[in-house]
Amino acid sequence: MRVIDGENDLLLSCAHIPDGIAILRCETRDDTVRLPDDIDGVPVTQLGPYALSERAPDLSKQETFSIRITCGGPEPVHDANAIRSTPVESPQNILLMTADVDVVGIDEAQFFDESIVDVCRRLANNGVRVIVAGLDMDYTGKPFGPMPALMATAEYVTKVHAICVRCGNLAHHSHRLTSDEKQVMLGAQDSYEPICRHCFNKLMNGEKA
């Protein structure tokens, strides 16, 4: 079980499903809930009906397990996990640093140019396990950089969703909260919010979500 240092508890009732873990019930005293992207390395891929509602779902007929996450304290970076990494200016630099490794992890792949696709292919062809993470769409809902090509050439693709801050459904878009129209603009909670397809389309049409 993952524990995040802090003072407020988040109790989750979960179930294993074919493509990951479903969160069936979330209990907390906080007004804002930040759910984990994964639990013990298994991606969270589904949010059950009424999981965030005051109306408690009936879990008596399901095989579930519970975890307790301690929140609060220092502001975490996204899901509060951290691993030592090495910044690179070009995808080609990755090849120079991975001569004797078994696994290569690449984060924020959407910010690289198209050459990252060939770099990943060369690593995989040499027997290296390549794990790539990145946003598949930009803030306008269009494919982001090399992500479509990376997803097309990968053996496995796992989409991990946040929770829509407007309605509680699974989020499909990163909605920009500022007026900056550049495709690449770095930011976190103050610049973007996760929203579902329905809320995104309403906002794009000038409606209130």
N, C-alpha and C positions, 0 to 999 in steps of 0.2 A: 504494500500500500504506500502511495506517495504522500508525504506530509509536507505542507508548506508552512513555514514558521509564521506564527501570528496568534491572534487572540480569539477569532470568531470561527466557529465550526460550520462545516458544510457536510451534511449527511446525505449520501447518495444510495439509492436502491437501484441495482443494475441487474442485467441479464445478458448472458452470452448469446449472440445471434450469428448467423453464418458469416457475415462480413465484418464482424467486430463486436462492439459492446453497445447495448441500448441502455440509456439512463431512463428509468421508469418513474423515479420519484426523487425530488430534490427538496431537502428541508434545511432552512437556514433562517436566522433572525435578521440577516442583512437585507437591505432594499435592492442591492445590486448583486447579481450572481454571475460568477465567472466559472464556467464549467471546464473540466480538463479536456484537452484534445485526445488524450489517451490514458488508459489505466493499465499500469504495469506493462507498457509497451504495446498494448492492443488498442487500436484506434476506436474512439467513440464515434459511431456512425449513425446513431438514431436517438431521437428524443421521443419518449412515449407520450401518449395522450394525457393531458392534465399533469404532466411531470412538474410543471412550475406553477400549477394552480393551487388555490386553497382547497379545492375539491380533491381529496385523496383517491388515487386509483386503486382498484381492487387487485392486489398482487397475490392473493391467497392461492390461486391456481397456477402460478408461475414459479419456476425455479430461479430464485434471485440470490444475489449476494450484496452486502453492504460495505461501503468504505466511508471513512471519515477523513475529510481534508480540513486542515486548519488554515484559515485565511487571515488576511490583514497584515500588519507589520509593514516592512519595507515593500514598496510597490514592485510586484513581479514583472518580468519581461514576458508578456503574452501568457504562457502557461507555467511560468516560474521554473522551467527546466533550463539548465545552462550546461554547455560543454565547451571546452577550449577549442578555438578555431583559428585559422590563419587567413587573413584577408588577402585577396589576389586582385591584381589590376586587369588581368586578361585570362581567359580560359586556358590559353596555352601554358600559363604558369603552373596550372594544376598538374600537367604531365611531368614537369620538372621536379615536383615535390612528392610524387607517388611511385617511385621506382620499386620500393620494397614494402608495399602495403597490400592488405587483403580487402579492405573496405574503404571507400571514399564517400564522404557525405558532403553534399553541396547544398547550401541554403540560399534563399533569395535568388533562385536561378532566373527569374524573370528579368533581372537587371543586366544579365549578360547578353552579348550579341549572339548571332546564330552559330558561331564557331563552337559554342558550348556543346552543341549536339554532336559534332564530330569528336570532340574530346571525350564525351561520355561513351560514345560508340567504341572508340579505340581502347578505353579502359576496360569496358565490358568484354571486348574481343580478346583481351589479354588475361581474362580470368578474374578481374577485379569486380567485386560487388559494388555497384554504384547506386547510391540512394540520393535522390534529388528532391528538394522541396521548393515550392514557389507558388505564387498566385497565378491561376490560369487565366484570369480576366483582370483588366484594369478597372478604374473607377467608373468608366462609361459602359462597362459590360462587354468590351471587345477583347479578343484574345491578346494576351500579354507577352510580347517579345518571343523568345524561342520556346515557350511552354507547349504550344500545340505540337511542334515537331518532337520535343522531348517525350511527350505523352504518347505520340504515335509510335516511337521506336522502343518504348519501354516494354518489358515483359509484363509488368504489373503496374496498375495505376490505382491508387487509393485516394479518394476525395474525403477530406476531413472538414466538417462544417462547424462553424460557430453557431450561436443562437441569435436570431433576429432581435435586436433591441427594441423594435417597434411592436411586435406581436407575439414573440416567443417561439415562432416556427424555426426550422432550420434555415440558417443564413446561406445565401448563394452569392451575394455581392458584397464588395467593400465600398460603402457609400462615403464619398468625400464630403467633409463638413465645411471646407473652405471654398473660396471662389477661384483658386488657382487652377488653370486648365492644362498645365503641363502633365504629360502622361506619368512621368516619374516625379514624385514628390514624397520625400520621406516623412513619416509621421506615425503616431500611435493613436491612443484613445482620443487625443485632442483634435486629430485631423481626419480620422476615419471611424466608421461604425459598421458593424456587420448587419445586413438586412436581407430578408427573403426576397424571392422574385416578385411576389405580389406587391410588397411595399416599395421595392425598387421601381417597378413600372409606374406606380402611382406618383412617386416623387419625380420621375422623368417626365410625366405628363402634367406636372405643376400642381398635383393634388396633394392634400395632406394625408400622410400615412400614420 
